[in-house]
Amino acid sequence: MDDIRENVSVLTLLAEVLCLLDMIVNSFAHMISTKPVDRYTRPEFTENGPLAIDSKQAINHIKRKYELENMEIVNKEKEKADKAIAEIEAKCGQKIEECKEEQRQQLMRIEDEHTLLVTQMKQEHDKRQASLIAEHNEQLKRTQL
């Protein structure tokens, strides 16, 4: 039973490692398919064979490259957002100017209508006053006669 349990635990561990390797391969395949291919450089050879690269240096290099790419993406997104904000501000400014011009035109129409109404009222008042004065003068003449 102990051997079977040990075998099961080893198989479980191997399955987890296999899943992890599968994820790494898929992520690497995705990265290769979405990124432009860097220029291939031949490894340097020494007397004992290819020059070994320190894994920490390679990991740090990959991290720096990833961070730079992320920063570029973030900067591009910020630029897009700034452009969109600028466009929206320009449209809003234009709408405000259109509304102001429309309000000026309405105000001018209202002022013209007001001036016209005041002029008509003055004319009517002057006519009434003239007719009342004429009527009053006529009554005065009749009274005197």
C-alpha positions as CSV (number, residue, x, y, z in Angstrom):
1,M,0.0,0.0,0.0
2,D,2.8,2.4,0.9
3,D,4.5,1.7,-2.5
4,I,1.2,2.4,-4.3
5,R,0.7,5.6,-2.3
6,E,4.2,6.7,-3.1
7,N,3.7,5.9,-6.8
8,V,0.5,7.9,-6.8
9,S,2.1,10.9,-5.2
10,V,5.0,10.7,-7.7
11,L,2.5,10.4,-10.6
12,T,0.6,13.3,-9.2
13,L,3.7,15.4,-8.9
14,L,4.7,14.4,-12.5
15,A,1.2,15.4,-13.7
16,E,1.5,18.8,-12.0
17,V,4.9,19.3,-13.6
18,L,3.6,18.2,-16.9
19,C,0.7,20.7,-16.6
20,L,3.2,23.5,-15.7
21,L,5.4,22.6,-18.6
22,D,2.4,22.7,-20.9
23,M,1.4,26.1,-19.6
24,I,5.0,27.4,-20.2
25,V,5.1,26.0,-23.7
26,N,1.7,27.5,-24.5
27,S,2.7,30.9,-23.1
28,F,6.0,30.8,-25.0
29,A,4.2,29.8,-28.2
30,H,1.8,32.7,-27.7
31,M,4.7,35.1,-26.9
32,I,6.5,34.0,-30.1
33,S,3.4,34.3,-32.2
34,T,2.5,37.9,-31.0
35,K,6.0,39.4,-30.8
36,P,8.3,40.3,-33.7
37,V,11.2,37.9,-34.0
38,D,14.5,39.3,-32.7
39,R,17.6,39.0,-34.8
40,Y,19.3,35.7,-34.3
41,T,22.8,35.9,-32.9
42,R,25.1,33.0,-32.9
43,P,26.4,31.8,-29.6
44,E,30.0,32.4,-28.9
45,F,32.2,29.3,-28.8
46,T,35.1,28.7,-26.6
47,E,37.6,25.8,-26.5
48,N,35.1,23.8,-24.4
49,G,32.0,24.5,-26.4
50,P,29.3,27.2,-26.4
51,L,29.7,30.0,-23.9
52,A,27.2,29.4,-21.1
53,I,24.9,32.2,-20.2
54,D,24.1,32.7,-16.5
55,S,20.5,31.9,-16.0
56,K,20.0,34.8,-13.6
57,Q,21.3,37.2,-16.2
58,A,18.9,35.7,-18.7
59,I,15.9,36.0,-16.4
60,N,16.8,39.6,-15.5
61,H,17.2,40.4,-19.2
62,I,13.8,38.9,-19.9
63,K,12.2,40.8,-17.0
64,R,13.7,44.1,-18.1
65,K,12.5,43.5,-21.7
66,Y,9.0,42.6,-20.4
67,E,8.9,45.7,-18.2
68,L,10.0,47.9,-21.1
69,E,7.4,46.4,-23.3
70,N,4.7,46.9,-20.7
71,M,5.9,50.5,-20.2
72,E,5.6,51.1,-23.9
73,I,2.1,49.7,-24.0
74,V,1.1,51.8,-21.0
75,N,2.6,54.9,-22.6
76,K,0.7,54.2,-25.8
77,E,-2.5,53.7,-24.0
78,K,-1.9,57.0,-22.1
79,E,-1.3,58.8,-25.4
80,K,-4.5,57.3,-26.8
81,A,-6.5,58.4,-23.7
82,D,-4.9,61.9,-23.8
83,K,-5.9,62.2,-27.5
84,A,-9.4,61.1,-26.8
85,I,-9.7,63.5,-23.9
86,A,-8.4,66.4,-26.1
87,E,-10.9,65.5,-28.8
88,I,-13.7,65.4,-26.3
89,E,-12.6,68.7,-24.9
90,A,-12.5,70.2,-28.4
91,K,-16.0,69.0,-29.2
92,C,-17.3,70.3,-25.9
93,G,-15.7,73.7,-26.5
94,Q,-17.2,73.8,-30.0
95,K,-20.6,72.9,-28.6
96,I,-20.3,75.6,-25.9
97,E,-19.4,78.2,-28.6
98,E,-22.3,77.1,-30.8
99,C,-24.7,77.4,-27.8
100,K,-23.3,80.8,-26.9
101,E,-23.8,82.0,-30.5
102,E,-27.3,80.6,-30.6
103,Q,-28.1,82.4,-27.3
104,R,-26.7,85.7,-28.7
105,Q,-28.9,85.4,-31.7
106,Q,-32.0,84.6,-29.6
107,L,-31.2,87.6,-27.4
108,M,-30.9,89.9,-30.4
109,R,-34.3,88.6,-31.7
110,I,-35.9,89.2,-28.3
111,E,-34.4,92.7,-28.1
112,D,-35.6,93.5,-31.6
113,E,-39.1,92.2,-30.7
114,H,-39.0,94.2,-27.5
115,T,-38.0,97.3,-29.4
116,L,-40.8,96.7,-31.9
117,L,-43.4,96.2,-29.2
118,V,-42.3,99.3,-27.3
119,T,-42.4,101.3,-30.5
120,Q,-45.9,100.0,-31.3
121,M,-47.1,100.8,-27.8
122,K,-45.7,104.4,-28.1
123,Q,-47.4,104.9,-31.4
124,E,-50.7,103.6,-30.0
125,H,-50.3,105.8,-27.0
126,D,-49.5,108.8,-29.2
127,K,-52.6,108.1,-31.3
128,R,-54.9,107.8,-28.3
129,Q,-53.4,110.9,-26.8
130,A,-53.9,112.8,-30.0
131,S,-57.5,111.5,-30.4
132,L,-58.3,112.3,-26.7
133,I,-56.8,115.8,-27.2
134,A,-58.8,116.3,-30.3
135,E,-62.0,115.1,-28.6
136,H,-61.2,117.3,-25.6
137,N,-60.7,120.3,-27.9
138,E,-64.0,119.6,-29.7
139,Q,-65.9,119.3,-26.4
140,L,-64.3,122.6,-25.2
141,K,-65.4,124.3,-28.4
142,R,-68.9,123.0,-28.0
143,T,-69.0,124.1,-24.5
144,Q,-67.8,127.6,-25.4
145,L,-70.4,127.8,-28.2
